[in-house]
Amino acid sequence: MSFFELVKNNRSCRRFDYSVKVDQKMLAELVDLARMSASAGNMQPLKYVLSADEQKNKEIFSCLKWAAYLTDWKGPEPLERPTGYIVILGDKTIATNFWCDHGIAAQTILLGARDIGFAGCIFAAINHPKLKNVLKLDDNFEILLVIAVGKPVEEVKIEKVKADGDIKYFRDKNLVHHVPKRGLDDVILSSY
């Protein structure tokens, strides 16, 4: 698969095949990709918590809000939940501003997962105090993002934003997840 295909196929996935387990080695390999990514000032202030443990995953799952636009959906059913999580933390003993490092790291992790046949979803809608307690984190660490990882079962279709400008993703009756994207002409303001 070309890099362009990899990026186009890398959609947020919210439904997974629970029978296909991820393991600590795979999660560590994905973090190793992120570790090699760019970092503002090369400070490298990100730290990670990995979970492939069923009980810990349940606790992490309970700290996440799954899909703001799918208001009648509370998240995946137990057999469609991710089997791994990567929690991205900022180490405040290294830096107080994490700039865009966690976004770069998260996208790198998702591209790596997609490249090996897995998928994920980035979460910023997190119950921070609860997750901090679940992970027993001290005050030196700021929770920045959580990435759910698993084998995807969800079909995702990208479509052009309609004339009304509605960008809300939705599911059809067959549970196909539709994601409206603005056209290239809509996002390039000028070209010299």
DAKA-V683010 format. One line per field, one symbol per residue. psi: psi as a letter, one per 40 degrees, with the letter a starting at -180 (. if undefined). A space follows every 10 residues. Layout:
psi=???
This chain:
psi=hiddddddeg ihhehiheeh iiiddddddd dddddeiihh efdfeiiihh hehddddddd deeihdgdeg deheiiidee iieiihhhih heediehebe dddddddddd dddddeeiia hhhegigddd ddddefiiee hhhdihhhha hiehhhhhii hideehehii iadefhhhhh hiidddehdi h.
